[in-house]
Amino acid sequence: MMSPRLMSVLGSTVAVERIFWKFRELIDGDSAISPEVRETLHVILDAKLLSAKDKIMSDARAAIDATPDLPQAARDRAYRSLEFAMKMFMTSEPRAGSGNLNRAISGVSA
């Protein structure tokens, strides 16, 4: 059985993924966007998605650390569960090469 904390982390990760896929659908569906700009937008979305997932996992780790009365065995289980979730959700196939990523990000301010 999954802990409520892990279910919340996984739910947040899935919600973020859905939002990014909606952006991708909008980008791909707009014929006014040139192929070069479209590719750049997808590369930026890839980077931002990975960053968002990392932030969710970092916040989950911080929440575990901020629970002082959590027994060590439960804390260890929580960290193992997060590591599993991280491996599962952090492995995504980017749409463009890493060379394009650096070029695209350098031209766009965050």
C-alpha positions as CSV (number, residue, x, y, z in Angstrom):
1,M,0.0,0.0,0.0
2,M,1.3,3.5,-0.9
3,S,1.6,6.1,1.7
4,P,-0.6,9.2,1.4
5,R,2.6,11.3,0.9
6,L,3.8,9.2,-2.0
7,M,0.4,9.2,-3.6
8,S,0.4,13.0,-3.3
9,V,3.8,13.2,-4.9
10,L,2.8,10.9,-7.7
11,G,-0.4,12.8,-8.2
12,S,1.4,16.1,-8.5
13,T,3.9,14.6,-11.0
14,V,1.1,13.3,-13.1
15,A,-0.7,16.6,-13.0
16,V,2.4,18.5,-14.1
17,E,2.9,16.0,-16.9
18,R,-0.7,16.5,-18.1
19,I,-0.2,20.3,-18.2
20,F,3.0,20.0,-20.2
21,W,1.3,17.6,-22.7
22,K,-1.5,20.2,-23.1
23,F,1.1,22.8,-24.0
24,R,2.6,20.4,-26.5
25,E,-0.8,19.8,-28.1
26,L,-1.3,23.6,-28.4
27,I,2.1,24.1,-29.9
28,D,1.7,21.2,-32.4
29,G,-1.8,22.3,-33.3
30,D,-1.0,25.9,-34.2
31,S,-0.1,26.1,-37.8
32,A,1.1,29.7,-37.3
33,I,4.2,28.4,-35.4
34,S,7.1,27.7,-37.6
35,P,8.8,24.3,-37.3
36,E,12.0,25.8,-35.9
37,V,10.1,27.7,-33.2
38,R,8.0,24.7,-32.5
39,E,11.1,22.5,-32.0
40,T,12.6,25.2,-29.7
41,L,9.4,25.4,-27.6
42,H,9.4,21.6,-27.2
43,V,13.1,21.6,-26.1
44,I,12.3,24.3,-23.5
45,L,9.2,22.4,-22.3
46,D,11.5,19.3,-21.9
47,A,13.8,21.2,-19.7
48,K,11.1,22.9,-17.7
49,L,9.3,19.6,-17.2
50,L,12.4,17.9,-15.7
51,S,12.9,21.0,-13.5
52,A,9.3,20.8,-12.2
53,K,9.6,17.1,-11.5
54,D,12.8,17.7,-9.6
55,K,11.1,20.5,-7.5
56,I,8.3,18.2,-6.6
57,M,10.7,15.5,-5.4
58,S,12.8,18.0,-3.5
59,D,9.7,19.3,-1.7
60,A,8.7,15.8,-0.8
61,R,12.2,15.1,0.7
62,A,11.9,18.4,2.6
63,A,8.5,17.3,4.0
64,I,10.0,14.0,5.2
65,D,12.9,15.8,6.8
66,A,10.5,18.3,8.5
67,T,8.5,15.5,10.3
68,P,10.5,15.2,13.5
69,D,8.4,12.4,15.1
70,L,8.7,10.1,12.1
71,P,10.4,6.8,13.1
72,Q,13.6,6.0,11.3
73,A,12.2,2.9,9.6
74,A,9.2,4.9,8.2
75,R,11.6,7.7,7.1
76,D,13.8,5.1,5.3
77,R,10.7,3.6,3.6
78,A,9.6,7.1,2.5
79,Y,13.0,7.9,1.0
80,R,13.1,4.5,-0.8
81,S,9.6,5.2,-2.2
82,L,10.7,8.6,-3.4
83,E,13.8,7.2,-5.0
84,F,11.6,4.7,-6.9
85,A,9.2,7.4,-8.0
86,M,12.1,9.6,-9.1
87,K,13.5,6.8,-11.3
88,M,10.1,6.2,-12.7
89,F,9.1,9.8,-13.5
90,M,12.5,11.4,-14.2
91,T,13.3,9.2,-17.1
92,S,11.6,10.8,-20.0
93,E,12.6,11.0,-23.6
94,P,13.3,14.5,-24.7
95,R,12.1,15.5,-28.1
96,A,15.4,17.1,-29.2
97,G,19.1,16.7,-28.6
98,S,21.0,18.3,-25.7
99,G,22.8,20.6,-28.1
100,N,19.5,22.1,-29.1
101,L,18.5,22.4,-25.5
102,N,21.5,24.6,-24.6
103,R,20.9,26.7,-27.7
104,A,17.2,27.1,-27.0
105,I,17.6,27.9,-23.3
106,S,20.3,30.5,-23.9
107,G,18.0,32.6,-26.0
108,V,15.1,32.5,-23.6
109,S,14.9,34.1,-20.2
110,A,13.3,32.2,-17.4
